């Protein structure tokens, strides 16, 4: 039996029935609700013109308010949540919200097309900071997913500072949380329209049963990749199984020398937890991994399950020895992440299984770990090459070298010949040069729109050299001495 989608919007509970399960939140806003403040620019989560804020209850029952891209989020994912758009910011007395007033005072809008998205991103930060001033780096990160072609970013950044100087605007979190608690379902539900079903389990057992019953259904979590299959490739996804309501997949636990990250944990929350363990090694990757709205929606488990050869998480996870946890009717299977990827878009996963979690080793004494991302832009860009190195060193002796790359092969994978050229030898420049040469035997990268094969190989070799500069026994260099983006990172 199909159940309508229920969500809180503009002071009332809204229902969706009859719309296709892949109808986007943006389409529903503009075409069904006729709220046209939210714009479509790119339809792929890149420009930020469609930014909205979604309120939801996390696994602990606490309210979370997150800016996301409405152009790639499917409307059924709103079930049990609250949706806020630029139309919601007007104050009860009719005045502008401080975010909007600051944009006016600082001349932060010119053609205005992108402005609602900027306003919603800034409002998300305003709520997160509870109206307190933000640092420039926080502002840059907040706006990393919003593109402007005419105003320039200086007046918008000025507005981000100015908005906290204006009289504070309140927000009743307790009332909203109460509204959302009343919308929560006790068990999983299914929404069917246009011959397509959107299944939303609530427990792991429900998810296991659904996956076994629908092995060809599309698994959906953050929709930051799957959404583009619809908006750009016009693909028919068939039935969908949504993981976003399974609270058991949204936990982060430290146990047995590993950080266990559920497959439903967002990229932003996952990297926040990881950066408490590896602050100097992963902080730049956290900032540069897509934009904040993408990290607010996408999940680390989805990134791993997708298995893109240019994904930024897999190389460093492979280098440090991470594991993937698969779940199905037969129970759990755990394997090294590097063994999960068999070939391009081919994974060691049975039709009735799904990625339940990833496990990342805690920092270990004597292991030097770094990861580097090369892309044409600092923010929100897909890597040409992503490199990761985790060496166990005893003084200047290489006890165990683990080298992994993304963008160099059909899957993210290790460099066995380069590793073998270093294991058991001194970590010196002569042996480094041999290992750099061996990378040419480990990989035969392709040329594409992001980089040529020659560029990829040369930069991969140079990144290994950079790692040596930072970790050599004699006068190692600090990261800001070899990082072109040190002022940003």
C-alpha positions in Angstrom: 0.0 0.0 0.0 1.4 3.4 -1.0 1.6 6.0 1.8 1.9 9.7 1.1 5.0 11.6 1.8 4.5 14.0 4.7 6.8 16.9 5.5 6.7 20.2 7.3 6.8 23.4 5.1 5.7 27.0 5.7 4.0 26.3 9.0 2.0 23.2 8.0 2.3 19.6 7.1 2.4 19.0 3.4 1.6 15.8 1.6 2.9 14.4 -1.7 1.0 11.7 -3.5 0.9 10.9 -7.2 4.3 12.5 -8.0 7.0 10.3 -9.5 9.5 9.0 -6.8 12.3 10.6 -8.7 10.7 14.1 -8.8 13.2 16.4 -7.3 12.6 18.7 -4.3 13.3 21.6 -6.6 10.6 20.5 -9.2 8.1 20.0 -6.4 8.8 23.5 -5.0 8.7 25.3 -8.3 6.1 23.4 -10.3 3.8 21.9 -7.6 3.9 24.4 -4.8 4.7 27.4 -7.1 7.4 28.7 -4.7 9.8 30.0 -7.3 12.4 31.7 -5.1 14.6 28.6 -5.3 16.3 28.5 -8.7 17.7 25.8 -11.0 21.1 26.6 -12.4 23.0 23.4 -13.1 20.7 20.5 -12.0 23.7 18.6 -10.7 24.4 20.1 -7.3 27.3 22.3 -8.5 26.1 25.9 -8.6 24.1 26.3 -5.4 21.2 28.3 -6.9 18.8 25.7 -5.6 20.1 25.6 -2.0 17.5 24.9 0.6 17.8 24.0 4.3 16.3 20.7 5.5 15.5 20.0 9.2 15.6 16.4 10.4 15.9 14.4 13.6 19.2 12.5 13.8 19.7 9.0 15.3 19.8 10.5 18.8 16.5 12.4 18.2 18.2 15.8 18.0 17.2 18.5 15.4 19.7 19.1 12.6 19.5 21.9 10.1 21.5 21.4 6.9 21.8 23.2 3.7 21.4 20.9 0.7 21.0 21.1 -3.1 17.3 20.6 -3.9 18.0 20.0 -7.6 19.3 16.4 -6.9 17.3 15.4 -3.9 14.2 13.4 -4.6 11.0 14.6 -3.0 10.2 11.4 -1.1 13.3 11.8 0.9 11.6 14.7 2.7 9.3 12.3 4.5 9.3 13.2 8.3 11.5 16.3 7.7 11.1 20.0 7.4 11.9 22.1 4.3 12.9 25.8 4.4 13.3 28.0 1.4 14.1 31.7 0.9 10.4 32.4 1.2 10.5 31.4 4.9 13.1 34.0 6.1 10.8 37.0 6.4 10.3 37.9 10.0 6.9 37.9 11.7 6.8 41.7 11.6 7.4 41.7 7.9 11.1 42.8 8.0 13.9 41.0 6.3 16.0 38.4 8.1 19.5 39.7 9.1 21.0 37.5 6.4 18.8 39.2 3.8 19.3 42.7 5.3 23.0 42.2 5.2 23.0 41.2 1.6 21.0 44.4 0.8 23.3 46.7 2.8 26.5 45.1 1.4 25.3 45.1 -2.2 25.6 41.3 -2.3 23.3 40.8 -5.2 23.4 42.0 -8.8 21.4 39.9 -11.3 19.9 38.1 -8.3 19.6 34.6 -9.8 22.1 33.0 -7.4 21.0 35.2 -4.4 18.4 32.9 -2.9 21.0 30.1 -2.8 23.6 32.3 -1.1 21.0 33.5 1.4 20.0 29.9 2.3 23.7 28.8 2.7 24.3 31.8 4.9 21.1 31.1 6.9 22.3 27.6 7.5 25.6 29.0 8.9 23.6 31.6 10.9 21.6 28.8 12.6 24.7 26.7 13.1 26.6 29.5 14.8 23.4 30.7 16.6 23.9 34.2 15.2 27.5 34.5 16.4 30.3 35.8 14.1 32.0 33.3 11.8 35.7 33.1 10.9 36.6 33.8 7.2 37.5 30.1 6.7 34.0 29.1 8.0 32.4 31.6 5.6 34.5 30.3 2.6 33.4 26.7 3.5 29.8 27.7 3.9 29.8 29.4 0.4 31.9 26.8 -1.4 28.9 25.4 -3.1 27.5 28.7 -4.3 28.7 30.2 -7.6 28.2 33.8 -8.7 28.9 35.1 -12.2 28.4 38.9 -11.8 28.5 40.3 -8.2 31.8 38.9 -7.1 32.3 37.3 -3.7 33.7 40.2 -1.7 30.3 41.9 -1.0 28.7 38.5 -0.2 31.5 37.8 2.3 31.0 41.2 3.7 27.4 40.4 4.2 28.4 37.2 6.0 30.2 39.3 8.5 27.5 42.0 8.6 24.6 39.7 9.3 25.8 38.9 12.9 26.1 42.6 13.7 22.4 43.2 13.1 19.7 42.5 15.7 19.5 38.7 16.2 16.7 36.7 14.7 15.4 33.8 16.8 14.5 30.3 15.6 12.3 28.0 17.7 14.2 24.7 17.5 12.1 23.1 20.2 8.8 23.7 18.4 10.2 22.4 15.1 11.6 19.3 16.8 8.2 18.6 18.3 6.6 19.0 14.9 9.0 16.5 13.4 8.6 14.0 16.2 4.9 13.9 15.4 5.7 13.1 11.8 8.0 10.1 12.5 6.8 6.6 11.4 7.1 3.6 13.7 8.0 1.3 10.8 9.2 1.4 7.2 6.9 2.7 4.5 6.6 2.5 0.7 5.5 5.2 -1.7 4.3 4.1 -5.1 3.5 6.2 -8.2 4.0 6.0 -11.9 4.7 2.3 -11.6 7.8 2.9 -9.4 8.1 2.3 -5.6 10.2 4.2 -3.1 10.8 1.9 -0.1 12.0 3.6 3.1 12.9 1.1 5.8 13.5 2.1 9.4 15.5 -0.8 10.7 18.4 -3.0 9.5 16.2 -6.0 9.4 13.7 -4.2 7.2 16.5 -3.1 5.0 18.0 -6.6 4.7 14.5 -8.0 3.8 13.8 -5.3 1.2 17.2 -5.8 -0.4 16.7 -9.6 -0.6 13.2 -9.1 -2.1 14.4 -6.4 -4.6 18.0 -7.1 -5.5 17.7 -4.9 -8.6 16.4 -1.9 -6.8 18.5 1.2 -6.7 20.0 1.9 -3.3 19.8 5.6 -2.4 21.4 7.5 0.4 22.6 11.0 -0.1 21.5 11.3 -3.8 24.6 13.3 -4.6 25.5 10.8 -7.3 22.3 8.9 -8.0 20.4 12.2 -8.4 22.5 13.0 -11.5 21.6 9.7 -13.0 18.1 11.2 -13.3 18.7 14.9 -13.9 21.6 14.4 -16.4 21.4 10.9 -17.8 17.6 10.6 -17.7 17.9 7.1 -16.4 15.0 5.0 -15.1 16.0 3.9 -11.6 13.2 1.4 -11.2 12.3 0.7 -7.6 14.3 2.6 -5.0 15.4 1.6 -1.5 16.2 4.6 0.6 18.7 4.2 3.5 18.2 7.7 5.0 15.8 6.6 7.7 17.8 3.6 9.0 19.1 5.0 12.3 21.4 2.0 12.8 23.4 3.1 9.8 24.0 6.6 11.2 26.3 5.8 14.1 30.1 6.5 14.6 31.7 4.2 17.2 35.3 3.6 18.2 36.1 0.0 19.0 38.8 -2.7 18.5 41.3 -0.1 17.3 39.0 1.0 14.5 36.5 3.9 13.9 33.3 2.2 12.8 31.3 4.6 10.5 27.8 3.6 9.5 26.9 3.8 5.8 24.3 6.4 6.5 26.7 8.9 8.2 27.0 12.0 6.1 30.4 12.9 4.6 30.6 16.0 6.8 29.9 14.1 10.0 32.2 11.3 9.0 35.1 13.6 8.2 34.5 15.6 11.4 35.0 12.4 13.4 37.9 11.3 11.3 39.6 14.7 11.6 39.6 14.3 15.4 41.8 11.3 14.8 43.9 12.6 11.9 43.6 16.4 12.1 46.7 17.4 10.1 46.3 14.6 7.6 42.6 14.9 6.7 41.6 18.5 7.4 42.4 19.8 4.0 40.7 16.8 2.3 37.6 17.5 4.5 37.5 21.1 3.3 38.1 20.3 -0.3 35.8 17.2 -0.6 33.0 18.7 -2.6 30.9 21.6 -1.1 29.2 21.8 2.2 25.7 21.1 0.8 27.1 18.0 -0.9 28.9 16.8 2.3 25.7 17.5 4.2 23.8 15.0 2.0 26.3 12.5 0.6 27.6 9.7 2.8 31.0 8.1 3.2 29.3 4.6 2.8 27.8 5.8 -0.5 31.1 7.1 -1.7 32.7 3.7 -1.0 29.8 1.7 -2.5 29.9 3.9 -5.7 33.6 3.0 -6.1 34.5 5.8 -8.5 38.1 5.6 -9.7 38.3 9.3 -8.9 36.7 9.3 -5.5 38.7 11.1 -2.9 38.0 8.9 0.1 39.1 5.5 -1.1 42.8 6.1 -1.7 43.6 7.2 1.8 41.2 4.7 3.3 43.0 1.9 1.4 46.4 3.3 2.4 45.7 3.2 6.1 44.1 -0.3 5.9 40.4 0.3 6.1 37.7 -2.3 5.9 34.2 -2.4 4.4 31.3 -4.2 6.1 28.7 -5.8 3.8 25.3 -6.9 5.1 22.8 -9.4 3.6 20.5 -12.2 4.5 23.5 -14.5 5.3 24.9 -11.9 7.8 27.9 -9.7 7.7 31.0 -9.9 5.5 34.1 -7.9 6.3 36.9 -7.4 3.8 39.8 -5.0 3.2 38.6 -2.1 1.2 41.2 -2.7 -1.5 39.7 -6.2 -2.1 36.2 -4.7 -2.6 37.0 -3.2 -6.0 37.4 -5.7 -8.8 37.3 -3.6 -11.9 35.7 -0.5 -13.2 32.3 -0.3 -11.5 32.6 -3.9 -10.5 32.7 -4.8 -6.8 32.8 -7.9 -4.7 29.2 -7.5 -3.5 26.3 -9.9 -4.0 23.0 -8.7 -5.4 21.3 -9.1 -2.0 24.0 -7.2 -0.1 24.6 -3.6 0.8 27.4 -1.6 2.4 26.6 -1.3 6.0 29.7 0.4 7.4 33.4 1.2 6.9 36.1 0.7 9.5 39.1 3.0 9.6 42.1 2.1 11.8 43.0 4.5 14.6 46.4 6.3 14.4 49.3 3.9 15.0 52.7 4.7 16.4 55.4 4.9 13.8 53.0 5.2 10.8 53.4 8.4 8.7 50.2 9.1 6.8 49.4 11.8 4.2 46.8 12.3 1.5 46.9 14.8 -1.3 44.3 16.0 -3.9 45.1 17.6 -7.2 42.3 19.4 -9.0 41.8 22.5 -11.1 40.0 24.3 -8.3 40.6 24.4 -4.6 36.9 23.9 -3.7 34.3 21.6 -5.1 36.2 19.9 -7.9 36.8 16.3 -8.9 40.4 15.2 -8.6 42.7 14.6 -11.5 44.9 12.6 -9.1 44.4 11.7 -5.5 47.3 10.2 -3.6 47.7 8.6 -0.2 50.7 7.2 1.6 50.9 5.4 4.9 54.5 4.2 5.8 55.5 2.4 8.9 59.0 3.7 9.6 61.6 2.6 12.1 63.9 5.6 12.1 64.8 5.9 8.4 64.0 2.3 7.6 60.8 1.5 5.7 59.1 -1.3 7.5 55.8 -1.3 5.5 55.0 1.0 2.6 51.4 1.4 1.5 50.8 3.6 -1.5 47.3 4.2 -3.1 46.0 6.4 -5.8 42.7 7.5 -7.3 42.5 8.7 -10.9 45.4 6.5 -12.0 43.4 3.3 -12.9 40.0 1.8 -13.4 39.6 1.5 -9.6 41.3 3.2 -6.6 44.2 0.9 -5.9 47.6 0.4 -4.5 51.0 0.5 -6.2 52.6 -2.9 -5.5 55.9 -2.4 -7.4 56.6 1.0 -5.9 55.8 -0.5 -2.4 58.1 -3.4 -3.0 60.9 -1.1 -4.1 60.8 0.6 -0.7 60.0 -2.1 1.9 63.0 -3.1 4.0 65.1 -0.2 2.6 66.2 3.2 3.8 63.8 6.1 3.3 66.3 8.1 1.3 66.3 10.0 -2.0 68.0 7.2 -4.0 65.3 4.7 -3.0 62.6 7.3 -3.5 63.7 7.7 -7.1 63.5 4.0 -7.8 60.0 3.9 -6.3 58.9 6.9 -8.4 60.1 5.1 -11.5 58.2 1.9 -10.5 55.0 3.9 -10.5 55.2 3.9 -14.3 55.0 0.1 -14.1 52.1 0.1 -11.6 49.8 2.4 -13.5 48.9 3.3 -17.1 46.6 6.3 -16.5 44.1 7.5 -19.1 43.9 11.0 -20.7 40.6 12.8 -20.3 39.1 16.2 -19.8 40.7 16.6 -16.3 44.3 15.6 -17.1 46.5 13.9 -19.6 48.1 10.5 -18.9 51.5 12.2 -18.8 50.4 14.8 -16.3 48.8 12.1 -14.1 52.0 10.1 -14.0 54.3 13.0 -13.4 52.2 14.4 -10.6 51.8 11.0 -9.0 55.5 10.6 -8.9 55.9 14.2 -7.6 53.4 13.6 -4.8 55.5 10.6 -3.6 58.4 13.0 -3.6 56.4 15.5 -1.6 55.6 12.8 0.9 59.3 12.1 1.2 60.0 15.8 1.8 57.5 15.8 4.7 58.6 12.5 6.3 62.3 12.1 5.6 64.5 11.6 8.7 66.8 14.5 7.9 65.1 17.9 8.1 61.5 17.1 7.1 59.5 20.0 5.8 56.3 21.2 7.3 53.2 20.9 5.2 52.9 24.7 4.7 56.4 24.6 3.1 55.2 22.3 0.3 51.5 23.0 0.0 50.5 25.5 -2.7 47.2 26.0 -0.8 48.7 26.4 2.7 47.0 29.8 3.1 43.6 28.2 2.4 44.0 24.8 4.1 
